[in-house]
Amino acid sequence: MVWAVQGTELRPQDLLEGGAGASALLRGLLSPNLSGEFLDVVWRGVQQTAQISIAGLLLAATVGMPLALLLARNVAAPAAVRAAVRVSTAFLRGVPDLLWALLFVAMLGPGPAAGTLALAVHGAGMLAKLGAEQLEAVKPAPVEGVRLTGASRTAVAVLAVVPEARANLASVLLYQWECNVRTSAVLGFVGAGGIGQELAVSLRLFRYEDLSTLVLAVLVLILGVDLLSRVVRRRLGAAA
């Protein structure tokens, strides 16, 4: 612990010396900019952040959920296929989404498309892992019952494994959406679109009143998504 604290170069006197800057920041955060013109900018940023998070989830699910089926042991995909999928998905989720965003910004230029693809690639790896765990957690008896009828691997997956895990798979998707909303607000700092770009501009220009409004908008968006996820999970009977 001593080694870790020393390595961070964290010193109490630095916090005291930064008191003036902290005071200016606090004054700005307590006086949000509520002008109609700026609220229009905030609303556009919130809309784009929501669009990035949903589009990223759609693409991630399209790739990640089929990979989850191949990863799940009770689906019993060929060993070579499972090994290849395991390595591929580990790579997708092992590279941080912020780094994926930087790579796509370099390829496509700044904008929401880069943020969407970053969330899609990283999310596919996460959904594959989390989805496979939910598929493997189902009760084995119905799966074995279908398998003993001579059903193929695909039939076992479609008729026994997926229906049992359906509610918890939906819960995983909703959780990934929540993560996408939070992450997309950060990806904007590297030019990947959304409200994060407005946050970055406000910080660079020391417009703390604007920053306060943007932070409040992000909080409202995240709380709204969290509430919606809870309602859907409850209706599906999924684990929270």
Beta strands, then each sheet from edge to edge (+ up, - down):
end
